[in-house]
Amino acid sequence: MFGMVPFVKMAGRGLGKIFKGREAKEKLENEVKEMGLPQDGIEIDVDDDGKVKVSGKAATQEMKEKIILAVGNVEGVGEVEDGIETEDNATASQFHTVVSGDTLWKISKTYYGKGSRYPEIFEANRPMLSHPDKIYVGQVLRIPADNSEMA
């Protein structure tokens, strides 16, 4: 488990003023659905301060992380409390918050030592990313564990 994952509350996909009551929960559930991520067994709760709690079971570590990012990278969400269990024993990814001047190439060079591995980061963040050049300041990205040395 990640515990508490911080997000930039004023960055992210704008879904309108949603962070009060049942409407916030429904819009975030719809966001996960629109991303094509599995929702069965996942519960999303939102408080009035933009704190989201996700709980339940996900089939894989990857799906768990993508669900956390799908709800966290929404304007108005300041943090996501991770209460999702997984059935696999995959290594957890790191999370990276995009800052001014970041590119996937630069992020890849930082984490993997090679900028040319940026497609791995892009693929790890699909469907939240639609193009490698479309990242924004404040966005949180998955950086999968570097398994290249294990091969």
C-alpha positions as CSV (number, residue, x, y, z in Angstrom):
1,M,0.0,0.0,0.0
2,F,1.1,3.5,-0.7
3,G,-0.8,5.1,2.3
4,M,-1.4,8.7,1.4
5,V,-0.6,9.9,-2.1
6,P,-0.3,13.7,-2.5
7,F,-1.6,15.5,-5.6
8,V,-1.6,19.1,-6.6
9,K,-5.1,20.2,-5.8
10,M,-5.2,23.1,-8.3
11,A,-3.9,21.0,-11.2
12,G,-5.6,18.2,-13.1
13,R,-8.5,17.5,-15.3
14,G,-11.3,19.9,-14.5
15,L,-14.6,18.3,-13.8
16,G,-16.2,21.4,-12.4
17,K,-16.8,22.3,-8.8
18,I,-17.4,18.7,-7.7
19,F,-15.9,18.2,-4.3
20,K,-19.0,18.2,-2.1
21,G,-21.2,15.3,-1.5
22,R,-22.5,12.5,-3.7
23,E,-21.8,14.4,-6.9
24,A,-18.0,14.3,-6.3
25,K,-18.1,10.6,-5.8
26,E,-20.2,10.0,-8.9
27,K,-17.9,12.1,-11.1
28,L,-14.8,10.4,-9.9
29,E,-16.4,7.0,-10.4
30,N,-17.3,8.1,-13.9
31,E,-13.7,9.3,-14.5
32,V,-12.4,5.8,-13.7
33,K,-15.0,4.3,-15.9
34,E,-14.2,6.6,-18.8
35,M,-10.5,5.6,-18.5
36,G,-11.6,2.0,-19.1
37,L,-10.2,0.9,-15.7
38,P,-12.0,-1.9,-13.8
39,Q,-14.2,-0.6,-11.0
40,D,-15.7,-3.8,-9.7
41,G,-14.8,-4.1,-6.0
42,I,-13.5,-0.5,-5.8
43,E,-15.1,2.0,-3.5
44,I,-14.4,5.8,-3.8
45,D,-15.2,8.2,-1.0
46,V,-14.7,12.0,-1.1
47,D,-14.6,14.5,1.8
48,D,-15.3,18.2,1.4
49,D,-11.6,19.1,1.5
50,G,-10.7,17.2,-1.6
51,K,-9.4,14.1,0.1
52,V,-10.3,10.9,-1.6
53,K,-10.2,7.4,-0.2
54,V,-10.1,4.4,-2.5
55,S,-10.6,1.0,-1.1
56,G,-11.4,-2.6,-2.1
57,K,-9.5,-5.1,-4.3
58,A,-7.8,-4.7,-7.6
59,A,-6.5,-7.6,-9.7
60,T,-3.1,-6.1,-10.2
61,Q,-0.7,-3.5,-8.7
62,E,-0.8,-1.7,-12.1
63,M,-4.6,-1.3,-12.0
64,K,-4.5,-0.1,-8.4
65,E,-1.9,2.6,-9.3
66,K,-3.9,3.6,-12.4
67,I,-7.1,4.0,-10.4
68,I,-5.3,6.1,-7.8
69,L,-3.9,8.4,-10.6
70,A,-7.2,8.6,-12.4
71,V,-8.9,10.0,-9.3
72,G,-5.9,12.0,-8.0
73,N,-5.2,13.8,-11.3
74,V,-8.5,15.7,-11.1
75,E,-8.6,19.4,-10.2
76,G,-9.8,19.7,-6.6
77,V,-8.2,16.5,-5.3
78,G,-5.4,17.2,-2.9
79,E,-4.6,13.6,-1.8
80,V,-5.7,10.0,-2.2
81,E,-5.7,7.6,0.6
82,D,-4.9,4.1,-0.7
83,G,-6.9,1.3,0.8
84,I,-6.8,-1.0,-2.3
85,E,-5.5,-4.5,-1.9
86,T,-4.1,-6.4,-4.9
87,E,-3.9,-10.1,-5.7
88,D,-0.4,-10.0,-7.3
89,N,3.0,-9.4,-5.7
90,A,4.2,-6.9,-8.3
91,T,6.7,-4.3,-7.2
92,A,5.0,-0.9,-6.6
93,S,5.8,1.9,-9.0
94,Q,7.2,5.2,-7.9
95,F,5.1,8.4,-8.4
96,H,6.6,11.5,-9.9
97,T,4.9,15.0,-9.8
98,V,5.6,16.9,-13.0
99,V,7.4,20.2,-12.6
100,S,8.1,23.0,-15.1
101,G,10.6,21.9,-17.7
102,D,9.8,18.1,-17.3
103,T,9.4,15.9,-20.4
104,L,9.0,12.2,-20.4
105,W,12.5,11.9,-21.9
106,K,13.9,13.9,-18.9
107,I,11.9,11.9,-16.4
108,S,13.0,8.7,-18.0
109,K,16.7,9.8,-17.8
110,T,16.2,10.6,-14.1
111,Y,14.6,7.3,-13.1
112,Y,16.2,4.8,-15.6
113,G,19.4,6.6,-16.7
114,K,18.2,6.7,-20.3
115,G,15.9,9.2,-21.9
116,S,15.2,6.7,-24.7
117,R,13.1,4.6,-22.2
118,Y,10.4,7.3,-22.1
119,P,7.9,5.1,-24.0
120,E,7.8,2.8,-20.9
121,I,6.6,5.7,-18.8
122,F,4.1,6.8,-21.4
123,E,2.6,3.3,-21.7
124,A,2.6,2.9,-17.9
125,N,0.3,6.0,-17.7
126,R,-2.1,5.1,-20.5
127,P,-5.0,5.8,-20.7
128,M,-4.4,8.9,-18.6
129,L,-1.9,10.1,-21.1
130,S,-3.0,10.4,-24.8
131,H,0.4,11.6,-26.2
132,P,4.0,11.6,-24.8
133,D,4.2,15.4,-25.2
134,K,1.0,16.1,-23.3
135,I,2.0,16.2,-19.7
136,Y,1.3,19.2,-17.4
137,V,2.8,20.8,-14.3
138,G,1.3,19.2,-11.2
139,Q,0.4,15.9,-12.9
140,V,1.4,12.8,-11.0
141,L,2.8,9.9,-13.2
142,R,3.6,6.3,-12.5
143,I,7.2,5.3,-12.9
144,P,7.3,1.5,-13.0
145,A,10.1,-0.3,-11.2
146,D,13.2,-0.7,-13.4
147,N,13.3,-4.4,-14.1
148,S,15.9,-4.1,-17.0
149,E,18.7,-5.2,-14.7
150,M,16.9,-8.3,-13.7
151,A,16.7,-9.7,-17.2
